[in-house]
Amino acid sequence: MDSARSNSNKNALDFFASSDKINCPITSCALKEKDCVGSYKGSIALSTKAPFEISGNSNQEKGWSEDVCLVCTNKDETKQYAIEVKQ
């Protein structure tokens, strides 16, 4: 499993070597539990279209963070990344 633990504003397109949207577009992304195995059951949302932006509750006074796994597929490969999503 690759790791992309960061609080920077990355999206799914940043994780693939080829970002050619015409010839090699990302076809799907999903969130899984931090072990990259179980289905994600938390409150973070993932948009259904590129660039597959991740969002969550932003009204926590002290902020929050959650470890999840982002799994994305293009025509040639599937990549999964353990990431930390922070407010």
Backbone as numpy.savetxt, mean C-alpha at the origin, in Angstrom:
# Nx Ny Nz CAx CAy CAz Cx Cy Cz
9.81 -10.86 1.44 8.97 -9.70 1.44 9.86 -8.47 1.44
9.55 -7.52 0.59 10.26 -6.25 0.57 9.73 -5.39 1.69
10.50 -4.41 2.08 10.06 -3.51 3.14 10.14 -2.08 2.66
9.09 -1.33 2.90 9.04 0.08 2.51 8.52 0.89 3.68
9.10 0.70 4.83 8.62 1.35 6.04 9.04 2.81 6.03
8.06 3.67 5.90 8.35 5.09 5.82 7.08 5.87 6.09
7.25 7.09 6.53 6.08 7.94 6.70 5.99 8.95 5.56
6.78 8.77 4.51 6.70 9.67 3.37 5.46 9.35 2.55
5.12 10.24 1.65 3.91 10.08 0.85 4.17 9.22 -0.37
4.35 7.95 -0.16 4.55 7.02 -1.28 3.20 6.44 -1.66
3.11 5.94 -2.88 1.93 5.20 -3.29 2.39 3.94 -4.01
1.47 3.12 -4.43 1.81 1.83 -5.00 2.72 1.93 -6.21
2.59 2.98 -6.99 3.41 3.12 -8.19 4.89 3.24 -7.87
5.23 3.72 -6.67 6.61 3.89 -6.27 7.34 2.57 -6.01
6.64 1.46 -5.89 7.24 0.20 -5.50 7.67 -0.67 -6.67
7.34 -0.30 -7.88 7.68 -1.10 -9.04 8.79 -0.43 -9.83
9.72 -1.22 -10.36 10.82 -0.67 -11.15 10.28 -0.01 -12.42
9.27 -0.61 -13.03 8.66 -0.04 -14.22 7.39 0.69 -13.84
7.36 1.99 -14.07 6.14 2.75 -13.79 5.45 3.14 -15.09
5.69 2.35 -16.14 5.09 2.59 -17.45 3.60 2.27 -17.36
2.80 3.30 -17.26 1.35 3.13 -17.08 0.67 2.53 -18.30
1.28 2.65 -19.47 0.68 2.13 -20.71 0.98 0.65 -20.90
2.26 0.27 -20.84 2.67 -1.10 -21.14 2.72 -2.02 -19.94
2.78 -1.46 -18.75 2.90 -2.31 -17.56 2.18 -1.67 -16.37
0.89 -1.44 -16.51 0.17 -0.77 -15.42 -0.04 -1.70 -14.22
-0.14 -1.12 -13.06 -0.54 -1.89 -11.88 -2.03 -2.18 -12.05
-2.37 -3.46 -11.96 -3.75 -3.86 -12.21 -4.58 -3.98 -10.94
-3.91 -4.19 -9.79 -4.66 -4.27 -8.55 -3.74 -4.08 -7.35
-4.33 -3.63 -6.27 -3.63 -3.53 -4.99 -4.62 -3.88 -3.89
-4.09 -4.40 -2.80 -4.91 -4.74 -1.65 -4.09 -4.56 -0.38
-4.77 -4.32 0.71 -4.12 -4.29 2.02 -4.31 -5.63 2.68
-3.27 -6.10 3.36 -3.33 -7.32 4.16 -2.80 -7.00 5.55
-2.97 -7.92 6.45 -2.42 -7.73 7.79 -0.90 -7.62 7.68
-0.24 -7.13 8.71 1.19 -6.84 8.64 2.06 -8.05 8.30
1.55 -9.26 8.48 2.30 -10.46 8.12 2.19 -10.78 6.62
1.44 -9.97 5.89 1.19 -10.13 4.45 0.44 -11.42 4.12
-0.22 -11.99 5.11 -0.97 -13.23 4.87 -2.47 -13.00 5.07
-2.86 -12.59 6.26 -4.27 -12.45 6.57 -4.92 -11.25 5.93
-6.21 -11.34 5.66 -6.98 -10.22 5.13 -7.01 -9.07 6.12
-6.83 -7.86 5.64 -6.81 -6.69 6.50 -8.21 -6.37 7.00
-8.32 -6.14 8.31 -9.62 -5.88 8.92 -9.68 -4.54 9.65
-8.68 -3.68 9.43 -8.62 -2.40 10.12 -9.41 -1.31 9.43
-9.12 -0.07 9.81 -9.88 1.06 9.31 -9.16 1.89 8.25
-8.00 1.46 7.80 -7.30 2.16 6.73 -7.96 1.79 5.41
-8.07 2.78 4.51 -8.70 2.54 3.21 -7.67 2.63 2.10
-7.89 1.88 1.04 -7.04 1.89 -0.13 -7.92 2.18 -1.34
-7.56 3.20 -2.13 -8.38 3.51 -3.30 -8.30 2.35 -4.30
-9.31 2.22 -5.13 -9.41 1.09 -6.03 -8.77 1.33 -7.39
-8.28 2.55 -7.62 -7.66 2.89 -8.90 -6.29 3.51 -8.66
-5.40 3.38 -9.65 -4.07 3.98 -9.56 -4.21 5.47 -9.27
-3.40 6.01 -8.39 -2.19 5.43 -7.81 -2.43 4.66 -6.50
-3.63 4.16 -6.26 -3.92 3.33 -5.10 -3.49 4.02 -3.80
-4.07 5.16 -3.56 -3.72 5.96 -2.38 -4.28 5.34 -1.11
-3.50 5.45 -0.05 -3.88 4.93 1.26 -4.36 6.09 2.11
-5.47 5.90 2.80 -5.98 6.96 3.68 -6.49 6.35 4.98
-6.61 7.20 5.98 -7.10 6.74 7.27 -7.64 7.91 8.07
-8.10 7.63 9.24 -8.65 8.63 10.14 -7.60 9.69 10.43
-7.93 10.95 10.23 -6.96 12.01 10.45 -7.35 12.96 11.57
-8.28 12.54 12.41 -8.70 13.44 13.49 -8.28 12.95 14.87
-7.27 12.13 14.94 -6.73 11.68 16.22 -5.81 12.75 16.78
-6.10 13.26 17.95 -5.32 14.35 18.51 -3.83 14.03 18.63
-3.51 12.84 19.06 -2.10 12.44 19.22 -1.58 11.65 18.03
-2.37 11.54 17.00 -1.95 10.79 15.83 -2.04 9.29 16.04
-1.63 8.51 15.05 -1.67 7.07 15.13 -0.71 6.51 14.09
-0.40 5.26 14.23 0.35 4.54 13.20 -0.13 3.10 13.21
-0.03 2.47 12.06 -0.45 1.07 11.95 0.43 0.38 10.92
0.87 -0.81 11.26 1.64 -1.64 10.34 0.68 -2.47 9.51
0.84 -2.41 8.20 0.02 -3.19 7.27 0.92 -3.71 6.16
0.35 -4.49 5.28 1.06 -5.00 4.12 0.31 -4.54 2.87
1.04 -3.95 1.94 0.47 -3.51 0.66 0.89 -4.53 -0.39
-0.08 -5.13 -1.07 0.18 -6.14 -2.10 -0.36 -5.61 -3.42
0.53 -5.45 -4.41 0.13 -4.92 -5.71 0.63 -5.83 -6.83
-0.11 -5.82 -7.94 0.19 -6.68 -9.08 0.21 -5.85 -10.36
1.19 -6.12 -11.22 1.15 -5.63 -12.59 1.14 -6.85 -13.49
1.32 -6.69 -14.78 1.18 -7.86 -15.67 2.27 -8.90 -15.48
3.40 -8.51 -14.89 4.52 -9.42 -14.76 4.79 -9.94 -13.36
4.36 -9.23 -12.35 4.75 -9.62 -10.99 3.78 -9.10 -9.94
3.88 -9.72 -8.77 3.17 -9.26 -7.59 4.22 -8.92 -6.55
4.07 -7.75 -5.95 5.01 -7.32 -4.91 4.22 -7.06 -3.64
4.85 -7.36 -2.52 4.23 -7.08 -1.23 5.22 -6.35 -0.34
4.71 -5.39 0.38 5.55 -4.53 1.20 4.94 -4.34 2.57
5.73 -4.54 3.59 5.32 -4.18 4.95 5.54 -2.69 5.08
4.48 -1.96 5.39 4.58 -0.51 5.50 3.96 -0.04 6.80
4.37 1.11 7.23 3.79 1.76 8.40 3.02 2.97 7.90
1.73 3.00 8.20 0.89 4.13 7.81 0.74 5.01 9.03
1.07 6.30 8.88 1.02 7.23 10.02 0.13 8.41 9.68
-0.49 8.94 10.74 -1.20 10.20 10.61 -0.20 11.30 10.76
